[in-house]
C-alpha cells in the first residue's frame, strides 16, 4: 500500500508590503497534522506498511521541529493544550504582525527624540520598543500572569477579543492568554503609528524652513475609522439576538438537539457574516489570502483569526500610507541627515523574513507522497497597484 498523499501550498517568500497568512498557515498546518494521521493509519495496516507510515511520520515531525525552532519567538508554547495546526496558525499570525511592528520600531529609533516608547495598557506599562526588539519580552510578561490576574486582564478586553470562554463550545485559559497577547500587540501597533505621526510632525517642525523650501506633500491624515471592534460586535450581537429569539420560540422545554441546531446556525451565521466584512475595499478573504484548510474546526479560532486580521490590517494600512508618504519626501530626509529612514519605505516581507532568521524554503523532496501546489491568489499589493493604474 502506497503512503497517503498530501498536497500543500509551497513555502513562499512574497516581496510584498501587505502580507497575507493563508498559504503559509495552510502549508505548515497541513504538514503539522500529517504525522498524527500517519500514526493513526499505521494502527490499521500490516506491520511492514505500518513501519513505513511511522518512519515518515517521525521524519516529517523532525523536519517540522527543525523549522519550528526558527519560529520560537512566535510559538504559543502551550503547557496543557496541543493543537499543532492551530499552533502553526498562531505562529504565522504573529510573524505577519511583527513585520509592520519591526518597521515602526526601526523608524522610531531614528526619530526617538520626538516620540514616547511607553504604553499604559490594562494596568501594565508596555515598552513598545522592547516588545519588538526583545522577542521574549511579551512571553515573559505573560508567563507571570496566571489565575485571578489573568481573569482580571481578560475582563478588561474589548468584547471582540473575549473568546474561548465556553460560549461557543471551547473554554481554555491558555487561549484566553493568547487573546490578551493579541490585544497588547494590536494596541502597541496602533500606538506606534500614532507616535510616527507625532514624530514626523515634530521632525518637520524642527526643520520647518527646509521643509517649506522643498514644497513636499503634507503628512497623511491619521485614520479615524472604521471601528473594527464595532463592526465585529454588530455582527455577533445580531446573530446572538436571532438565536435568542429562535430559542424562545421553542418553548419552555426545548429538545437539546433543537438547541444544538440553533447554536450551530448562530455560529455558522457569525462566521459567514464576518467573512463578508470589508475593510478599505478589501473583503476578509482577500486580507487572509484565500481560504484556510482547517482540519480542526472551531468557531472561536475562526472568529479570532478574522478579528486579528482585521485589526492588524487596519494598522498595517495606516503604516502603508505613512510609508507611501515617506517615499515622496526622501529629499527632506536627505537634507536633514536622516536618509537612513528611506530604507524602510520599500522593506518587503520577504526581506523581513531574512532579517529575523525565518527560512524561506522547506525541502520536502524526500517525501514523495507530499506535493506542493500554489494557491494562486492575487496579492494585496497587486490589487492596490491594479486599482491605482
C-alpha positions in Angstrom: 0.0 0.0 0.0 1.3 3.4 -1.0 1.7 6.1 1.5 -1.3 8.5 1.6 -0.9 11.6 -0.5 -0.8 15.1 0.9 -1.0 18.4 -1.1 0.1 21.7 0.5 0.9 25.1 -0.8 4.7 25.8 -1.3 6.8 27.7 1.1 6.6 31.3 -0.2 8.6 34.4 0.4 6.5 37.2 -1.1 8.1 40.5 -1.7 5.1 42.4 -0.6 4.3 45.3 1.8 0.9 43.8 2.9 1.4 40.0 3.5 -1.5 37.5 3.9 -1.4 34.4 6.1 -3.4 31.7 4.3 -0.7 30.0 2.2 1.9 29.8 5.0 -0.7 28.7 7.5 -2.2 26.1 5.2 1.2 24.7 4.3 2.5 24.4 7.9 -0.9 23.4 9.2 -1.2 20.6 6.6 2.2 19.3 7.4 1.7 19.5 11.2 -1.4 17.4 11.2 0.0 14.7 8.8 2.2 12.8 11.3 -0.7 12.1 13.6 -2.7 10.9 10.6 0.1 8.5 9.5 0.4 7.1 13.1 -3.4 6.5 13.2 -3.3 4.7 9.8 -0.3 2.6 10.9 -2.5 1.1 13.6 -4.8 -0.3 10.9 -2.2 -1.7 8.4 0.1 -4.7 8.2 3.4 -4.4 10.1 5.7 -3.7 7.2 3.4 -0.9 6.0 2.9 0.4 9.5 6.7 0.8 9.9 6.8 2.8 6.7 4.0 5.1 7.9 5.6 5.5 11.3 9.0 6.3 9.8 7.6 9.0 7.5 5.7 10.5 10.5 8.9 10.6 12.5 10.9 12.1 9.6 8.3 14.7 8.8 8.0 15.7 12.5 11.8 16.0 12.7 11.7 18.3 9.7 9.0 20.5 11.2 10.6 20.6 14.6 13.8 21.9 13.0 11.9 24.7 11.3 9.8 25.4 14.4 12.9 26.4 16.3 13.2 29.4 14.0 9.7 30.4 14.9 10.5 30.3 18.6 9.6 33.9 19.4 6.1 33.3 17.9 5.5 29.9 19.5 2.5 29.9 21.9 4.3 27.2 23.9 1.1 25.9 25.4 1.5 23.8 28.5 -1.8 21.9 28.6 -3.0 22.2 25.0 -1.8 20.6 21.9 -3.4 21.5 18.5 -0.4 21.5 16.1 -2.4 23.1 13.2 -3.6 26.0 15.4 -0.1 26.4 16.9 1.3 27.0 13.5 -1.5 29.3 12.5 -0.8 31.4 15.6 2.9 31.5 14.8 2.2 32.7 11.2 -0.2 35.3 12.5 2.4 36.6 15.0 5.1 36.6 12.3 3.0 38.7 10.0 2.0 41.0 12.9 5.7 41.6 13.7 6.6 42.8 10.2 4.9 46.2 10.5 6.0 46.5 14.1 9.6 45.9 13.1 9.4 48.7 10.6 7.7 51.0 13.1 10.4 50.3 15.7 13.3 50.9 13.3 11.8 54.3 12.2 11.0 55.2 15.8 14.6 54.6 16.8 15.8 57.1 14.2 13.4 59.8 15.4 13.4 58.9 19.1 13.7 62.4 20.4 10.2 63.2 19.2 8.3 60.2 20.5 7.4 58.1 23.5 8.0 54.3 23.9 5.8 53.8 26.9 2.2 52.5 26.5 0.0 52.2 29.6 -2.4 49.3 28.9 -4.6 47.0 31.0 -2.9 48.4 34.1 0.5 47.4 32.7 3.3 49.5 31.4 4.3 48.2 27.9 7.7 49.2 26.5 6.7 49.1 22.8 10.3 49.2 21.5 11.3 46.3 23.8 8.1 44.5 22.6 9.7 44.3 19.2 13.4 44.2 19.8 13.3 41.8 22.8 11.3 38.9 21.4 11.0 37.2 24.8 9.6 40.3 26.4 5.8 39.6 25.9 6.1 35.8 26.6 8.0 36.6 29.8 5.4 39.1 30.8 2.5 36.7 30.1 4.3 33.9 32.0 3.9 35.9 35.2 0.2 36.4 34.6 -1.9 33.5 36.0 -5.2 32.7 37.7 -7.0 35.7 39.1 -4.7 38.2 37.4 -5.3 36.5 34.0 -9.1 36.7 34.6 -8.7 40.4 35.6 -6.9 41.4 32.5 -9.2 39.3 30.3 -12.2 41.1 31.7 -10.7 44.4 30.6 -10.5 43.3 26.9 -12.9 44.7 24.3 -15.8 42.4 23.5 -14.4 41.2 20.2 -11.4 39.7 22.0 -13.4 37.8 24.5 -13.4 34.3 23.0 -12.6 30.9 24.4 -15.0 31.3 27.4 -17.1 28.3 26.5 -19.9 30.4 24.9 -19.2 28.8 21.5 -18.2 25.5 23.0 -14.5 25.9 23.8 -13.0 27.3 27.1 -9.3 27.4 27.8 -7.1 29.6 30.0 -4.1 29.4 27.6 -6.2 30.6 24.7 -7.6 33.5 26.8 -3.9 34.4 27.5 -3.4 34.4 23.7 -6.3 36.9 23.3 -4.6 39.2 25.8 -1.4 39.0 23.8 -3.2 39.7 20.6 -4.8 42.8 22.1 -1.5 44.1 23.5 0.3 43.7 20.2 -2.5 45.4 18.2 -2.7 48.3 20.7 1.1 48.6 20.5 0.9 48.7 16.7 -1.8 51.4 16.9 0.2 53.3 19.4 3.4 53.2 17.3 1.5 54.5 14.3 0.3 57.4 16.4 3.9 58.0 17.6 5.1 58.0 14.0 2.7 60.8 13.1 3.8 62.8 16.2 7.5 62.1 15.4 7.3 63.1 11.8 5.3 66.2 12.8 8.0 67.1 15.3 10.7 66.5 12.7 9.0 68.8 10.2 8.5 71.5 12.9 12.2 71.3 13.9 13.3 71.8 10.3 10.4 73.9 9.1 12.5 76.2 6.9 13.9 73.2 5.0 10.5 71.6 4.8 8.8 74.7 3.4 11.6 75.3 0.9 11.2 71.8 -0.6 7.4 72.1 -1.1 6.7 68.5 -0.3 3.3 66.8 0.4 1.9 67.0 3.9 1.7 64.1 6.2 -1.3 61.9 5.5 -4.3 62.4 7.8 -4.4 59.7 10.6 -7.2 57.2 10.1 -10.3 57.9 12.2 -12.2 54.8 11.2 -13.5 52.3 10.6 -14.0 50.9 14.1 -13.2 47.3 13.6 -14.3 46.3 17.0 -17.7 47.8 16.4 -18.0 46.1 13.0 -17.4 42.7 14.6 -19.6 43.4 17.6 -22.5 44.4 15.4 -22.3 41.0 13.5 -22.0 39.0 16.7 -24.8 40.8 18.6 -27.2 40.5 15.6 -26.7 36.7 15.4 -27.0 36.3 19.1 -30.3 38.2 19.1 -31.5 35.9 16.3 -30.5 32.9 18.3 -32.2 34.2 21.5 -35.4 34.8 19.6 -35.4 31.4 17.9 -34.7 29.7 21.2 -37.6 31.5 22.9 -39.9 30.3 20.1 -39.1 26.7 21.0 -41.0 27.0 24.3 -40.0 26.2 27.9 -38.5 22.7 27.5 -36.9 22.5 24.1 -35.1 19.4 23.0 -31.3 19.5 23.3 -31.0 18.6 19.6 -33.1 21.6 18.6 -31.0 23.9 20.9 -27.8 22.5 19.4 -29.1 23.1 15.8 -29.9 26.7 16.7 -26.4 27.2 18.2 -24.8 25.7 15.1 -26.8 28.1 12.9 -25.8 31.0 15.0 -22.1 30.1 14.9 -22.2 29.5 11.1 -24.0 32.8 10.7 -21.4 34.7 12.7 -18.5 33.2 10.6 -20.3 33.8 7.3 -21.1 37.5 8.2 -17.6 38.2 9.4 -16.2 36.7 6.2 -18.3 39.2 4.2 -17.0 42.3 6.1 -14.9 44.7 4.1 -12.0 47.0 5.2 -10.7 49.7 2.8 -12.4 47.9 -0.1 -10.9 44.5 0.7 -13.0 41.5 1.8 -11.8 39.3 4.6 -10.9 36.5 2.1 -8.5 38.9 0.3 -7.0 40.1 3.6 -6.4 36.4 4.6 -5.0 35.5 1.1 -7.6 32.8 0.4 -9.4 30.0 2.3 -8.0 28.2 5.3 -8.0 24.4 5.1 -8.9 23.7 8.7 -8.5 20.2 10.0 -9.6 21.4 13.4 -13.0 23.1 13.2 -13.6 25.7 15.8 -15.8 28.8 15.7 -13.6 30.5 18.3 -10.4 30.1 16.3 -12.1 31.3 13.1 -13.6 34.4 14.8 -10.2 35.1 16.5 -8.4 34.7 13.1 -10.8 37.2 11.4 -10.7 39.6 14.3 -6.9 39.6 14.5 -6.5 40.1 10.7 -9.0 43.0 10.5 -7.3 44.7 13.5 -3.8 44.0 12.1 -4.7 45.2 8.6 -6.2 48.4 9.8 -3.0 49.4 11.5 -0.8 48.0 8.7 -2.9 50.1 6.2 -2.1 53.2 8.2 1.6 52.3 8.1 1.3 51.6 4.4 0.0 55.2 3.9 2.9 56.5 6.1 5.4 54.6 4.1 3.9 55.9 0.8 4.3 59.4 2.1 7.9 58.7 3.2 8.7 57.7 -0.3 7.6 61.1 -1.6 9.6 63.1 0.9 13.0 61.4 0.7 14.6 64.7 -0.3 13.7 66.1 3.1 15.2 63.2 5.0 18.4 63.6 2.9 18.5 67.3 3.7 18.4 66.8 7.5 20.8 63.8 7.6 18.2 61.1 8.0 18.5 59.4 4.7 18.6 56.1 6.6 14.8 56.4 7.0 14.2 55.7 3.3 15.3 52.1 3.5 12.1 51.3 5.4 9.9 52.6 2.6 10.4 49.5 0.5 11.5 46.9 3.0 9.2 44.0 2.0 8.0 40.9 3.8 10.5 38.6 2.2 13.4 40.7 3.2 12.0 40.9 6.7 11.9 37.1 6.9 15.6 37.0 6.2 16.3 39.7 8.8 14.6 37.7 11.6 16.0 34.4 10.6 12.9 32.7 9.2 13.7 30.1 6.4 12.3 31.0 3.0 12.2 27.4 1.7 11.5 23.9 3.0 12.9 20.8 1.4 10.2 18.1 1.1 11.8 16.3 -1.8 12.4 13.2 0.3 8.6 12.8 0.9 7.4 11.5 -2.5 3.8 11.5 -1.5 3.8 15.2 -0.4 3.3 17.6 -3.3 3.2 21.4 -3.3 0.7 23.2 -5.4 0.4 27.0 -5.5 -2.8 28.7 -4.3 -3.0 31.4 -6.9 -4.4 34.4 -5.1 -3.7 37.9 -6.1 -1.7 39.8 -3.5 -3.0 42.9 -1.8 -0.1 44.8 -3.3 -1.1 43.8 -6.8 -4.7 44.7 -6.1 -3.7 48.1 -5.0 -1.4 48.6 -8.0 -4.1 47.5 -10.3 -6.7 49.9 -8.8 -4.1 52.7 -8.9 -3.4 52.0 -12.5 
